[in-house]
Amino acid sequence: MKVKFFTSLLCVLAITFISSAFAETKPNYDSIADKMVNHSLRVQPGENIIISGTPAELELLAALSVATSKAGGKPIIQLNMPQANKRSIMETPLKYLEMPSTYDIAQMQHVDGFINVGSIQDPSLFSDVPEEKLAAIRQSSKPFNEAFKSANFRSVSLGQTGGIPTKEYAQFRNANYSAMLSNFWNAVDTDYEDLDSSARKLIKLMKSNTKVKLTSKNGTDLKFELANNVDPRINAGATDATSALSGPAQVWLPAGEVYACTNPTSATGTLVVPSMPFRGVTIENLKMKFEKGRLVSFSANKNEKLLKDYFALSNGDYGVLALIDIGLNPNSQPMKKSYYYSWEMAGVVSLSMGNNNWAGCAVESDAGLSFNLSGTTLTFDNEIVVNKGRLNNAVGD
């Protein structure tokens, strides 16, 4: 997942595209490439497709390039170099970091599709970057984010929270690497038709102004409403499901989620996040209070200052609760004694505040945060959708 809005610089900060992910279990790259190109993106003859990764992922990039070419597309390989990106951020004057990239905007407007693959080998790579540098980059992305809302490209990304699993990221989230890797590939290789069916059942409950309540044993007690006249979206692994909606058609693998905009003035109550990854460090026991849709106060047992600095240099409605996402993938489950949670995991409820243009939401900001929550109870108009972290059988069967 993962900051979900698409922009090259912000993606670099969200997911470091250096991969040692395949060291223990090497998947069938040709099979994966075929699914991403022909099912997820549905590449058509003559389309220009940008495929991004790093030199560490050359074999997968090659398979994706071949599959794109066989489908009649025109593959364009784009290499990301995170260490060089960090050096550039650290050594470039603020006045240059604040300058928008007109190439990124032109690329978005003229390319038919994007295929992104990535993983995190060094979770803390950007943890020591000064906040004013990151704020400058966010400021430079404002024209991109504005153009993004009306763009019509398609994209598929392999890797949600944390990207393709690595030993380093597993350790960061207190997860067993082998189990994490197995869970990931099983979730990628799920039945997409079943996911689509489950998602469409859930969407029937997500009407305009639906009243939502989220609670947990950790202290979450939050109420809000879904937005009026904004259709929920499906990530069932194929861009077809969102191609008729405004903005780009995007999917992420492992797939399996439904997400919807909230009424931006409706959130009231308390949200508690026991553990949240943030730029390679962990925010522990984050407690947030919302009134009339907006974050009014927060505290954390560890690394609270990082969020304060982040918000202090952010602009727009970064503190507005903007989106809810429900994970549906039966092959992706939270792992015991771990804080590794991902958007697609069955029964995981994710909330986002701030900029969520990628989901068709109207909240405007140069910043945002997302929270993947396990063990919660979720109701729509008093009907239970998730009960203590378990998806209601009527939705997930």
Salt bridges, closest charged atoms under 4 A:
GLU24 OE2 - LYS167 NZ 3.82
GLU47 OE1 - ARG154 NH2 2.71
GLU59 OE2 - LYS26 NZ 3.07
GLU91 OE2 - ARG87 NE 2.97
ASP128 OD1 - LYS86 NZ 2.71
GLU131 OE2 - ARG138 NH1 3.03
GLU131 OE1 - ARG279 NH1 2.56
GLU146 OE1 - LYS149 NZ 3.10
ASP189 OD1 - LYS35 NZ 2.50
ASP196 OD2 - ARG200 NE 2.86
GLU225 OE2 - LYS211 NZ 3.07
ASP240 OD2 - ARG42 NE 2.61
GLU257 OE1 - LYS4 NZ 2.79
GLU291 OE2 - LYS289 NZ 3.56
GLU304 OE2 - LYS308 NZ 2.79
ASP309 OD2 - LYS305 NZ 2.75
ASP317 OD1 - ARG294 NH1 3.25
ASP325 OD2 - LYS4 NZ 3.97
GLU364 OE2 - LYS149 NZ 2.74
ASP397 OD1 - LYS201 NZ 2.69
